[in-house]
Amino acid sequence: MFRPEDPFAPPGGAFDEPWQAQALAIADLMVTGGHFSASEWSETLGACLREAEADGQPDSLETYYVAVVTALERLSENRTGISGDERMKRRAEWEAAYHRTPHGKPVLLHPDTED
């Protein structure tokens, strides 16, 4: 059960889509795994939400979960040294792999090397 003071709690405790729950689960795993602290997570998420507000984004669940993903990306980039450009390149590679993979088959980034 989500508590109001829980930095992983979505507004209203609701998920509209599975990816939203998955994004928060990843954040929780990253904190419990010691990759970043709960305070780093809440500070970064708060900064992303303030940026969304300053950009005129609506106060909605969609805006909240986009901020969750953005916060995860920032913290991951800071911890791994992976640049935003490198992350975007890798994402494009995974999207291409997803689109070329038949339904029900595992998605392989490089099908020739099974990696």
N, C-alpha and C positions, 0 to 999 in steps of 0.2 A: 504494500500500500504506500502510495506517495504521501510524503509529509510536505506541508507548505514551505518549510525551511530547507527542503532537500534540493541541492543544486541540480539534480538530475530530473526533477519533477516538471513535466510539461504544464502549461497553463490549463487548469481545469482537469488535469490528470487524464486527458483523452488523446487517442491516436486516431488520425483519419486514415492512415495508410501504414502498412507494415514497416516501410523504410524508416518511418519516424521512430518507432520503438527500437528498431535496430541501431539507429544513430545514437540514441541515448544509452543503449546497452554497450555500444563500443566505448562511449565516454566513460561509463562506469567501469568497464574492464581496464581501460587505460589508467584510471585512477587507482583501482585496487591492485593493478599490476605494477604500480610505482612509476609509471611513465611520465605522469605529471600529477600534481597534488589537486585535491578538491578545490582549494582556494585558487590555484592557477586556472582550473577549469571554469569556476564561476566568474572570475575576473575577465577571462577571455570571452566567455559567452556574453557577459554583460556588455563588454565593449562592442561586440558584434551587434547586439540588440540596439545599443545606442546609435551605432552607425546606420543601421537600417532605419531607425526613427528619423535621424538627421537627413537621410536620403528620401524621406517622404513615404517609406513603405508602410502599408496598413498594419495595425496592431491585430495580427491574425495568427492562427496556428501555423500557416504556411510560412509566414515571416519568421516565426520562432524556430521552426525546424530548419529553415535555410541558414539561420544564424547558428544553430547547433552544428551543422555540417561545416560551415565556415570556421567556427571555433576549433573543431577537430582538425581541419586542414592546417590552420595556423599553428596549433600546438605540435602537430606531427612534423610540419616543416621545420619548426624551431628545434625540435628534438633530434631530427634525423639529418639535418643539413640539406635536405632535398629542397630545391628551389620550386617556386610556383610554376615556372616553365617546365621543369622536369616532371612535376606532378601532372600537369595538363597533358604533356606528351604521353605519359604512361596511361592516363585515363583514356585518351584517344585510342591507344593500342588495345586496351581492354574492351572499349566499345566496338571497335572493328572486329575483335575476336568474338564478341557476343553476337554480332550480326551475322557472322559467317558460320556460326555453330548451329547445327540442326537441333530442333526442340528435343529436350530430354537428354541431350548429350552434355558431358562436362565441357565447360568453356576453357580452352587452352590458349594461353597468350601466344605461344609459338608452337603450333600443332606438330611441326616437324621434330621438335625437341621435347615435346610433352612437358613444357615448363610454364 
